[in-house]
Amino acid sequence: MPNLQHLLLHTGSHDQSTSTVRALVRSVAAGLHSLSLDATAEDILFARDDDSDSCTTAELVFPSLRVVGLYWDAAWSKLAGTRFLLGAGVGGIEGARAQAARPPPPYLHVALYPAGLEALRATLLSLFESAELRAGMRWRAVEHVRAEGTLRDLDGFEDRDEDEDAQDDDEQDDDGPLDELAAGERAGSDARPTAALLDAAKAAGVDFLIEQPPSCSDDPGAVELQRATFARGFGTSWWRFVREVERDEVKRAAP
């Protein structure tokens, strides 16, 4: 267990042994390269309380952490993991100072379910536009942010796929030019909800990439869409991203 380098700890809303979860993470914290927590696990580890375990959270420092999973927990409308970006405390004055003094991990990954996406969009926008993060130059330490392609549901890709199928049938009897339609679609792309996220990230100096479905890109090397709702095992977006970081193969956003 002390050699564990990658940990995905999503405990859900089930009853958990607080002391067991804390003891597990504390035993591997020093050697972790990647860590993803859901809202419940984060609360267990970093809750500010007066019980006998409160002193252990002050010892939670992650000196080798390179990848943090920012998990959109729709059940709580909370983006778990942002404390690593914001430099928030980890329970206890000394632990808070130690964490705040450390730069955020260089690689961030946003995992999500297709629920409450507008609230997630607003949360991400507030992070990219945060005057505190910019003034403290904490964004400067972040090399790359990757979001699961499910975030593109904000742009209505699922609905557009259905519309395009119907449009293909109609076009068989339509002799009008298609150039105007294509131009209109390109112009409308700037109004997509995700466009504001990409613009805000660029303004903050953040290399931010949202994974694309294969049908939305002509690039044969494009990252394939992984829907968190259905993906399982080590083929999920999170684990693929962890492997990319470990192998120094991170695919960056187009300039």
N, C-alpha and C positions, 0 to 999 in steps of 0.2 A: 504493500500500500504506500509506503513512503516514496516509491518511484513513480507514482501516478502523476502524469503530466497534463492530462486533459479531462475535464470534468463537466458533464452536463447534469445539473441537479435541479430537476423540475419536480417538486414534491406534490403539486396539486393541492386540493383543499382537504385532503384526508388528515386525520389525526396523526401527528408526528411526534417522535421523541426529540424534543429540543436539544437535550444534552447529547444525544447520539449524533444528530446532524452536525452540531457544532464541533463535536470531537472529531468526526470524520474530516471535515473541511480543515480544521486546525492542524490535523496530522499531515496533510498534504499541501498546505498553503504555500510553503516555501518553494516547492518545486513545480507548481502549476504553471503551464504555458498558456492554457486556455480555460475559461470558466464561463458558463452560462447558467443563470438562475432565473426561475420564475418568481412572481411576486411573493408567494408564500415562503419559498426557500430564502429569499432575500430578507424577509421579515424575521424569520427564525434566526438567521445569522447576525443580523445587524440591529435587532430591536433594542431600544434603550429601555432597560428595565432594572429593577432593584433585586432580582433574584440572585441566587448564588452563582449563576453562570455568567453574570454580566461582565465580570472581569476577564473572561476568556475571549470575548469579542474584541477587547482592546488589543489582543495579540494577533488578530487577523490582518497580517500584512502579506502582500503577494509580490515579492521582489522580482520574480521571473515571468510575470504575467505579460503575454504579448497580444492575446485575443480575448475580448470580452463580448459576450452575447447580450445585446440589448433586446430583451424579450418583451413584445407587446402582449401583456396579459389582459385580454379583453374583459375577462370576468371582473377585474378590479380597475379597468381603465387606467392602467399604470404601465410605464415603460421601465421594467426592472433592469438594473445594471447601470443606470445613469450616475449613481454615486461614484463610480470609478472615473467617470468623465468630469463630474463636477468637483471632485475632491471632498465629498461629504464624509463626515466622520463615520467610524466603524464601531461606535459604542465605547465610551471611555475617553477621557480627555487626551491621554497620550496616544491612543490609537487614532483618534481624529486628527491630531497634529501630524502623525506619521503618514497617514493616507493623503492628507491635503498637500503635504510637501512633495509627494511623488507625482510625476507627470502621468497623465492617463495612458493606458496601453495604446500602442500605435495602430492596432487594428480592431475595428468594431464591426459587429454583425447584428443586423436587425432581423429577428425571427418573429413570425406573426401568424395568427389565424385570420381568415377573411371576415372579421367582425370588428365594428367600431373603428374602421379605417380612417374616417374623417377626424376622429379624436386623435388617432396616432399621427396623422398628417400635421395637425395643429401642434402636437407635442414636439415633433421633429423640427418644425419651423421655429418654435420657441428656442430650441437648442441651437440651431444654426444662427439665429439672430440674437442670441444672448450677449448682451454687452459685457456681462461678467466673464464669460468664457473668452471673449475676444480681448478684453483688457488684461486678463490674466495670462493671455497667450497660450491657453490650454489646448485650443484647437491646433496650434502649431505642432504639438507633439503627436497628433493623430495623422498617420500616413494615408489611411484608406478606411472608408465606411462602405459596407456592402449590405444591401437590403434584399430580402427575398422577393422574387418576382410577383408574389401574391399582392404586393403593394400596388401593382399596376391595375388591380381591380378598380382602383379609384378612377382610372381613365375609361372604364367601361369596356375592357377588352372582351369579356365574355359576351356582353350584349352585342358588341360590334361584330364578333364572329358570326352570330346568328343573323345579323342584318346583312353581312356580306354574302352569306349563302343565299338569302332571298334575292339580293341584288344581282347575283350571278345569273339566277333564273330569269330575272326581268331583262337583263342586258342582251339576252339572246334575241329579243324582239325590238331592241333599241338601237337605232343606227346613229344616235347622237355621239359627239366626241366625248371621250373619257378624260381628256386632258384637264378640262375644267373641274371635274370631280376630284381628280388627283390633287390639283392645285388647292382646292378647297380643303381637302383633308390635311395637306401639309400646313396650310395657314391655321387650321384649327388645332394643330398639335401644340402650338404655343399656349393655348388656353387650357391644356390638360392640367388637372390638379397636381400631377407629379412634376410639372414644369416649374412650378413655384418652389418646390423642394430642391430641385436641381439648381435653380438660380440662387436660392438662399445659401446652399452649400458652397457654390462657387464663390459667392461674395465673402463667405467666411474663410475661404482658402482651404476648403475640405474636398478631397477627392472622393466623390460620392457616386456609387454605381448601384442602380436598381436592376436586378436580373431581368432578362428579356425572354419571353417565349420564343422558340425557334421561328415561328411564323411571323414575328415582328422584326426580324433582322435578316439582312442578306449576308451577314458575316458568318462564315462556316464555323468560326471559333467562338461564337456567342455563347454565353453561359445559359444553359437551359433552365426553364422555369421549374421550380420545385414548390409545390403547394404544401404548406405545413400541415394542412388538414389530413392529407393522405400519405405523405412521405414517411417512411419508417427506416430505422436502422442507420447504417453509416453512409447511406446515399443521400441524406438530406443536405440541404443548402449549408447548414451550419457545419457539418463534418467535412464537406467538400472544401469549404472556406478554410477551416483549420488546417487541412492538408496542404492547401495552396500556400498558406503562410509558412508552414513548417518547411516546405520545399522552395520557398522564395519564388513562387509562381503566381503571385497575385495579379489578377487581371484588373487593370485600372480603367477608370472612366475615360471616354474619348474626350480630347481637348475641345 
